[in-house]
Amino acid sequence: MHIVIIGNGVSGITAARHIRKRSDHQITVISAESEHFFSRTALMYVYMGHMRWTDIKPYEDWFWEKNRIDLVHDYVESIDYGGNQVILAKANPIKYDKLILATGSKSNKFGWPGQDLEAVYGLYSKQDLEAMERHTPGLKRAVIVGGGLIGIEMAEMFRSRDIPVTMIVRESNYWDNVLPAEEAAMISRHIREHHIDLRLGVNLGEIIDDGQGKACAVTIKETGERIDCGYVGLTAGVSPRIDLVKDGPIETGRGILVDDYLETSVPGIYALGDCAELREPQPGRRPIEAIWYAGRMMGETVAHTLTGDRQPYRPRLWFNSAKFLDIEYQVYGDVPAQLPEDLSTLYWEHSDGRQSIRIVYETATEAVRGFNLFGVRYRHEVCEKWILDKASLDTVLQDISLANFDPEFCKQYEQDLVDQYNQATGKSLSLRKKRNLDQVLTFLNLRS
């Protein structure tokens, strides 16, 4: 059986690796972006000088030939569904028995005047990184349109080279459509502490042409203010890259629609990662999840199906992690930006405004539903077990030290959290100082 994979991001490559582990099927991976798989989340560190391009390739170049995974560096122009083949821009068509679409995302554009000018790019692909490098020499200011994780990464990249940055964000605080108000305000303050010109509650008006097809300035829609710049970063989210299948028989919504087994409406064709839209996502999960670990899990799942062990895609608890400049961020479970009536929250923030702990719980039962952490590290497995076990807030607070895995000499804030809770409720909970690894493993039922 010949399995062809379009896209060499984490979902496509994970599928290829696990298919090879489990079978002798012929595997071909096609990508126009890069010859070899690379870690997309590490692109920023190449620009910042922390890593080289070769450092963000998880596997040596000889890995693919050794493992009999054929790589084709070409652009897929179309799919011949009747002939079971993909049509390439340069090479001959490639026939397939099974086809995996792992085409990823593209940066959102919302019809802004000038959005297609030169020096206007997102931050998603290898080509985006190359564009940033190309326009950096002599750059006097960059403007970034949009917030979220990609926007802050791009801002940090430019600031690492002492390039002034203005950020245009339509929300009243940074990423406040995702973060609760306190955390959004914290990140907004932190961005400004890094000498980034953060403009909140405003929208991009237009991107101005210098007369030679290149961006030279932007305007603020609400005020008409002009901001001169030599580069515009579009980071107002991403959307599934589905142009390849848009006019064909495969059903699409915002993404390529797939069932629980990641199969599209055309039998034998599957979609994974950022481009896939689940028809019936699991409770607590979204139809489209453009995050690294979801793509990896999808790749491993479809590999089982294509090698005789048909399995549904069953992600567990929602989680994510990132970094806002100097502040690390983790979220586990359900932490909505706006609390519904059936949920309550316990929130603690350090006086320096750089560490916070939030626990979301059911108002009626006090069963814990989620954790939001800034500048504090909690163990994924411990938080997940508490949420899945519907542990009570009191139980979690007493054992909260089990979760912390900050380095040994870092200050711990769990006692402050418990003290605040006791003061607010009149309770007298005591923090059980269980912190060694044996106790954690016992709690997780990994050691008796």
C-alpha positions as CSV (number, residue, x, y, z in Angstrom):
1,M,0.0,0.0,0.0
2,H,1.3,3.5,-0.9
3,I,0.4,6.2,1.6
4,V,1.0,9.8,0.4
5,I,1.2,12.6,2.9
6,I,0.8,16.2,1.8
7,G,2.6,18.4,4.4
8,N,5.7,17.8,6.5
9,G,4.7,19.5,9.7
10,V,4.3,17.7,13.0
11,S,1.0,15.9,12.1
12,G,2.2,14.6,8.8
13,I,5.6,13.5,10.0
14,T,4.2,11.9,13.1
15,A,1.9,9.9,10.9
16,A,4.8,8.9,8.6
17,R,7.0,7.8,11.5
18,H,4.4,5.7,13.2
19,I,3.2,4.1,10.0
20,R,6.8,3.1,9.4
21,K,7.1,1.7,13.0
22,R,4.0,-0.4,12.5
23,S,4.3,-1.5,8.8
24,D,6.3,-1.8,5.6
25,H,3.9,0.4,3.6
26,Q,5.4,2.7,1.0
27,I,5.4,6.3,2.4
28,T,5.8,9.5,0.5
29,V,5.8,12.9,2.1
30,I,5.3,16.0,-0.1
31,S,6.1,19.5,1.0
32,A,6.7,22.8,-0.8
33,E,7.7,24.6,2.4
34,S,10.9,22.8,3.3
35,E,12.8,19.8,2.3
36,H,13.0,18.4,5.8
37,F,10.7,18.5,8.8
38,F,11.5,21.3,11.4
39,S,10.1,22.4,14.7
40,R,7.8,25.3,13.8
41,T,7.6,26.5,17.4
42,A,11.4,27.1,17.3
43,L,11.4,29.5,14.3
44,M,11.7,32.5,16.7
45,Y,14.9,31.1,18.2
46,V,16.6,31.0,14.9
47,Y,15.9,34.7,14.3
48,M,17.0,35.5,17.8
49,G,20.3,33.7,17.4
50,H,19.7,31.1,20.0
51,M,19.6,28.2,17.5
52,R,20.7,27.5,14.0
53,W,18.4,26.2,11.3
54,T,20.0,22.8,11.5
55,D,19.2,22.8,15.3
56,I,15.5,22.9,14.8
57,K,15.4,19.8,12.6
58,P,14.6,17.0,15.1
59,Y,16.0,14.3,12.8
60,E,19.2,14.1,10.8
61,D,18.8,14.4,7.1
62,W,19.8,10.8,6.6
63,F,17.0,9.6,8.9
64,W,14.4,9.6,6.1
65,E,16.2,7.4,3.7
66,K,17.3,5.0,6.4
67,N,13.6,4.6,7.4
68,R,12.4,4.4,3.8
69,I,10.3,7.5,3.9
70,D,10.5,9.3,0.6
71,L,10.6,13.1,0.7
72,V,9.4,15.1,-2.3
73,H,10.1,18.9,-2.2
74,D,7.4,20.2,-4.5
75,Y,4.1,22.0,-4.6
76,V,0.8,20.0,-5.0
77,E,-1.3,21.8,-7.6
78,S,-4.4,19.5,-7.4
79,I,-5.7,16.1,-6.5
80,D,-7.0,13.7,-9.1
81,Y,-9.6,11.9,-7.1
82,G,-10.7,9.6,-9.9
83,G,-7.2,8.5,-10.7
84,N,-6.0,8.5,-7.0
85,Q,-3.0,10.7,-7.7
86,V,-1.7,14.1,-6.7
87,I,-0.6,16.5,-9.4
88,L,2.7,18.3,-8.7
89,A,4.1,21.6,-10.0
90,K,7.4,20.2,-11.2
91,A,7.5,16.4,-10.9
92,N,5.3,13.7,-12.4
93,P,2.0,12.8,-10.6
94,I,2.2,10.5,-7.7
95,K,-0.4,7.7,-7.2
96,Y,-1.7,6.9,-3.8
97,D,-3.7,4.1,-2.2
98,K,-4.4,6.3,0.9
99,L,-3.9,10.0,1.1
100,I,-3.3,12.2,4.2
101,L,-3.9,15.9,4.1
102,A,-1.7,17.8,6.6
103,T,-1.6,21.1,4.9
104,G,-1.5,23.2,8.1
105,S,-2.6,26.8,8.6
106,K,-2.2,30.2,7.0
107,S,-2.1,33.6,8.7
108,N,-5.5,35.4,8.7
109,K,-6.1,38.3,6.4
110,F,-9.3,40.3,6.8
111,G,-9.3,42.4,3.6
112,W,-7.2,45.2,5.0
113,P,-6.1,47.6,2.2
114,G,-2.4,46.9,1.5
115,Q,-2.4,43.5,3.1
116,D,-0.7,41.9,0.1
117,L,2.2,44.4,-0.2
118,E,5.8,43.4,0.2
119,A,7.1,43.4,3.8
120,V,3.7,42.2,5.1
121,Y,3.9,38.7,6.5
122,G,2.6,36.4,9.2
123,L,4.8,34.2,11.4
124,Y,4.0,30.6,10.5
125,S,6.3,29.2,7.8
126,K,9.9,29.0,6.9
127,Q,9.3,31.6,4.2
128,D,7.9,34.0,6.9
129,L,11.1,33.7,8.8
130,E,13.1,34.3,5.7
131,A,11.1,37.4,5.0
132,M,11.8,38.8,8.5
133,E,15.5,38.2,8.0
134,R,15.4,39.8,4.5
135,H,13.7,43.0,5.8
136,T,15.5,43.4,9.1
137,P,18.7,45.2,7.9
138,G,18.0,48.9,8.4
139,L,14.5,48.4,9.8
140,K,13.6,51.3,12.0
141,R,10.2,50.1,13.2
142,A,7.9,47.1,12.9
143,V,4.1,47.1,13.4
144,I,2.4,43.9,14.5
145,V,-1.4,43.6,13.9
146,G,-3.1,41.2,16.4
147,G,-2.4,39.7,19.7
148,G,-2.2,36.1,20.9
149,L,0.8,33.9,21.1
150,I,2.2,34.5,17.6
151,G,2.1,38.3,18.0
152,I,4.1,38.2,21.2
153,E,6.6,35.9,19.6
154,M,7.2,38.2,16.7
155,A,7.5,41.2,19.0
156,E,10.1,39.4,21.1
157,M,12.0,38.5,17.9
158,F,12.2,42.2,16.8
159,R,13.1,43.5,20.2
160,S,15.9,40.9,20.5
161,R,17.6,43.0,17.7
162,D,16.6,46.3,19.3
163,I,14.0,47.1,16.6
164,P,11.1,49.3,18.0
165,V,7.8,47.6,17.8
166,T,4.2,48.8,17.8
167,M,1.4,46.3,18.4
168,I,-2.2,47.0,17.3
169,V,-4.6,44.9,19.3
170,R,-8.4,45.4,19.0
171,E,-9.1,43.9,22.5
172,S,-9.1,46.1,25.6
173,N,-6.3,43.9,27.1
174,Y,-3.9,41.5,25.5
175,W,-5.6,38.3,24.4
176,D,-8.6,39.0,26.7
177,N,-10.8,36.9,24.4
178,V,-8.9,33.9,25.8
179,L,-7.4,35.0,29.1
180,P,-9.4,36.1,32.2
181,A,-9.2,39.8,32.9
182,E,-6.5,39.7,35.5
183,E,-4.1,37.6,33.5
184,A,-4.8,39.7,30.3
185,A,-4.0,42.9,32.3
186,M,-0.8,41.3,33.7
187,I,0.5,40.4,30.2
188,S,-0.4,43.9,28.9
189,R,1.7,45.5,31.6
190,H,4.5,43.1,31.0
191,I,4.6,43.8,27.3
192,R,4.9,47.6,28.0
193,E,7.7,46.8,30.5
194,H,9.6,45.5,27.6
195,H,9.4,48.9,25.8
196,I,6.8,47.7,23.3
197,D,4.3,50.3,22.1
198,L,1.1,48.4,22.8
199,R,-2.0,50.0,21.4
200,L,-5.1,48.4,22.9
201,G,-8.7,48.8,21.7
202,V,-7.9,49.9,18.2
203,N,-7.9,48.4,14.7
204,L,-5.7,48.5,11.7
205,G,-7.0,51.0,9.1
206,E,-4.8,50.4,6.1
207,I,-1.2,49.4,5.2
208,I,0.3,52.2,3.0
209,D,2.3,51.5,-0.2
210,D,5.6,53.3,-0.6
211,G,4.9,53.6,-4.3
212,Q,7.0,50.6,-5.2
213,G,4.8,47.8,-3.8
214,K,6.3,47.7,-0.3
215,A,4.7,48.7,3.0
216,C,6.0,51.9,4.5
217,A,3.3,52.8,7.2
218,V,0.0,51.8,8.7
219,T,-2.9,53.9,9.9
220,I,-5.1,53.4,13.0
221,K,-8.7,53.0,11.9
222,E,-10.3,54.9,14.8
223,T,-8.0,57.9,14.8
224,G,-6.4,58.0,11.4
225,E,-3.0,58.2,13.0
226,R,-0.1,57.2,10.7
227,I,2.7,55.0,12.1
228,D,5.8,54.8,9.8
229,C,7.3,51.3,9.6
230,G,9.3,49.0,7.3
231,Y,7.6,45.7,8.2
232,V,4.0,44.7,9.1
233,G,3.4,41.4,10.9
234,L,-0.1,40.0,10.5
235,T,-0.7,37.9,13.6
236,A,-4.5,38.1,14.1
237,G,-4.8,34.3,14.3
238,V,-4.5,31.6,11.7
239,S,-7.1,29.6,9.7
240,P,-7.0,26.1,8.1
241,R,-5.2,25.9,4.7
242,I,-7.8,24.2,2.6
243,D,-7.4,25.8,-0.8
244,L,-6.2,22.5,-2.3
245,V,-9.6,20.8,-1.7
246,K,-11.9,23.8,-1.7
247,D,-13.5,23.1,-5.0
248,G,-13.4,19.3,-4.9
249,P,-15.6,16.5,-3.5
250,I,-14.2,16.7,0.0
251,E,-16.5,18.4,2.4
252,T,-15.2,21.5,4.2
253,G,-16.3,24.0,6.8
254,R,-13.7,26.3,8.2
255,G,-11.4,23.3,7.8
256,I,-11.5,19.9,6.2
257,L,-14.3,18.0,7.9
258,V,-13.3,14.7,9.4
259,D,-15.0,12.0,11.5
260,D,-13.8,10.5,14.7
261,Y,-11.3,8.5,12.7
262,L,-9.9,11.6,11.0
263,E,-11.3,10.4,7.6
264,T,-12.8,13.0,5.2
265,S,-16.0,12.6,3.2
266,V,-14.0,10.9,0.5
267,P,-13.1,7.3,1.7
268,G,-9.4,6.7,2.0
269,I,-8.5,10.4,2.4
270,Y,-7.7,11.7,5.9
271,A,-6.9,15.1,7.3
272,L,-4.8,16.0,10.3
273,G,-3.6,18.9,12.4
274,D,-4.4,22.5,11.8
275,C,-6.3,21.9,8.6
276,A,-8.7,19.4,10.1
277,E,-12.1,20.2,11.6
278,L,-13.8,17.6,13.7
279,R,-17.4,17.1,13.0
280,E,-18.1,16.0,16.6
281,P,-15.3,17.1,18.9
282,Q,-15.0,15.6,22.4
283,P,-16.5,17.5,25.3
284,G,-14.2,20.4,26.3
285,R,-12.4,20.3,22.9
286,R,-12.8,22.6,19.9
287,P,-13.5,21.5,16.3
288,I,-10.2,23.0,15.1
289,E,-7.2,23.0,17.4
290,A,-4.1,24.6,15.8
291,I,-1.7,23.4,18.4
292,W,1.4,21.3,18.2
293,Y,0.4,18.4,20.5
294,A,-3.1,17.9,18.8
295,G,-1.4,17.5,15.5
296,R,1.1,15.0,16.9
297,M,-1.8,13.0,18.5
298,M,-3.7,13.0,15.3
299,G,-0.7,11.7,13.4
300,E,-0.2,8.8,15.7
301,T,-3.9,8.0,15.7
302,V,-4.3,7.8,12.0
303,A,-1.1,5.7,11.8
304,H,-2.8,3.0,13.9
305,T,-5.9,3.1,11.6
306,L,-3.8,2.8,8.4
307,T,-1.9,-0.2,9.8
308,G,-4.8,-2.3,10.7
309,D,-5.6,-1.1,14.2
310,R,-8.5,1.3,13.6
311,Q,-8.7,3.9,16.4
312,P,-10.8,7.0,17.0
313,Y,-9.1,10.3,17.8
314,R,-9.7,10.7,21.6
315,P,-7.8,13.7,23.0
316,R,-8.0,14.0,26.8
317,L,-8.0,17.2,28.8
318,W,-7.4,20.5,27.1
319,F,-4.0,22.0,27.8
320,N,-1.6,24.4,26.4
321,S,1.7,26.2,27.3
322,A,3.6,29.2,26.0
323,K,5.8,32.0,27.0
324,F,4.9,35.8,27.1
325,L,8.4,37.3,27.0
326,D,9.7,36.4,30.5
327,I,6.5,34.9,31.8
328,E,5.7,31.2,31.3
329,Y,2.1,30.2,30.8
330,Q,0.2,26.9,31.3
331,V,-3.4,26.1,31.2
332,Y,-5.1,22.8,32.0
333,G,-8.8,22.1,31.7
334,D,-11.6,24.7,31.5
335,V,-10.5,28.3,32.2
336,P,-12.9,30.6,30.3
337,A,-12.2,34.2,29.8
338,Q,-15.7,35.0,31.1
339,L,-17.0,32.7,33.9
340,P,-20.5,31.2,33.4
341,E,-22.8,31.1,36.3
342,D,-22.0,27.5,37.2
343,L,-18.3,28.1,37.7
344,S,-16.3,30.0,40.3
345,T,-12.7,30.9,40.6
346,L,-9.9,31.3,43.1
347,Y,-7.2,33.7,41.9
348,W,-4.0,34.7,43.5
349,E,-1.4,37.1,42.1
350,H,2.0,38.1,43.4
351,S,2.5,41.8,44.3
352,D,5.1,42.1,41.6
353,G,2.5,41.2,38.9
354,R,4.6,38.4,37.3
355,Q,3.2,35.2,39.0
356,S,-0.4,34.1,39.3
357,I,-2.4,31.0,40.1
358,R,-6.0,30.5,39.1
359,I,-8.2,27.5,40.0
360,V,-11.6,27.2,38.3
361,Y,-14.2,25.0,40.1
362,E,-17.9,24.2,39.9
363,T,-19.9,26.5,42.1
364,A,-22.3,23.9,43.3
365,T,-19.9,21.0,44.0
366,E,-16.5,22.7,44.2
367,A,-15.1,20.1,41.9
368,V,-12.0,21.6,40.2
369,R,-12.3,22.2,36.5
370,G,-9.2,24.1,35.4
371,F,-5.9,25.7,36.2
372,N,-4.3,28.9,34.8
373,L,-0.7,29.5,35.7
374,F,1.7,32.4,35.0
375,G,5.3,32.3,36.2
376,V,4.6,29.1,38.1
377,R,5.0,25.6,36.8
378,Y,2.5,22.8,37.7
379,R,2.7,19.1,36.6
380,H,0.4,18.3,33.8
381,E,-0.3,14.8,35.0
382,V,-1.2,15.9,38.5
383,C,-3.6,18.7,37.4
384,E,-5.2,16.4,34.9
385,K,-5.8,13.7,37.5
386,W,-7.5,16.2,39.8
387,I,-9.8,17.4,37.1
388,L,-10.7,14.0,35.7
389,D,-11.3,12.7,39.3
390,K,-13.5,15.8,40.0
391,A,-11.4,16.5,43.1
392,S,-12.8,19.1,45.5
393,L,-11.2,22.5,45.8
394,D,-10.3,21.8,49.5
395,T,-8.6,18.6,48.6
396,V,-6.6,20.2,45.8
397,L,-5.5,23.1,47.9
398,Q,-4.2,20.9,50.7
399,D,-2.2,18.8,48.3
400,I,-1.3,21.6,45.8
401,S,2.4,21.2,46.5
402,L,2.3,17.9,44.6
403,A,1.7,19.8,41.4
404,N,4.6,22.3,41.7
405,F,7.7,21.5,39.7
406,D,9.6,24.8,39.8
407,P,13.3,24.5,40.3
408,E,14.4,23.6,43.8
409,F,15.5,27.0,44.9
410,C,12.6,29.0,43.4
411,K,10.2,30.5,45.8
412,Q,7.0,28.6,46.2
413,Y,3.6,30.3,46.4
414,E,1.2,27.5,47.4
415,Q,1.1,28.6,51.0
416,D,0.1,32.2,49.9
417,L,-2.7,30.7,47.8
418,V,-4.0,28.6,50.7
419,D,-3.7,31.6,53.2
420,Q,-5.7,33.8,50.8
421,Y,-8.4,31.1,50.5
422,N,-8.6,30.6,54.3
423,Q,-8.9,34.4,54.8
424,A,-11.7,34.7,52.3
425,T,-13.7,31.7,53.5
426,G,-13.0,31.5,57.2
427,K,-11.6,27.9,56.7
428,S,-8.4,26.7,58.2
429,L,-6.9,24.4,55.5
430,S,-3.4,23.3,56.0
431,L,-0.9,22.8,53.2
432,R,0.5,19.3,53.2
433,K,4.1,19.6,52.1
434,K,4.3,16.6,49.8
435,R,6.9,17.5,47.2
436,N,9.3,14.6,46.6
437,L,9.0,12.6,43.4
438,D,8.1,9.3,45.1
439,Q,5.0,11.0,46.6
440,V,4.0,12.4,43.2
441,L,4.4,9.0,41.5
442,T,2.3,7.3,44.3
443,F,-0.4,10.0,43.8
444,L,-0.5,9.2,40.1
445,N,-0.7,5.5,40.8
446,L,2.7,5.0,39.1
447,R,4.3,3.6,42.2
448,S,2.8,1.7,45.1
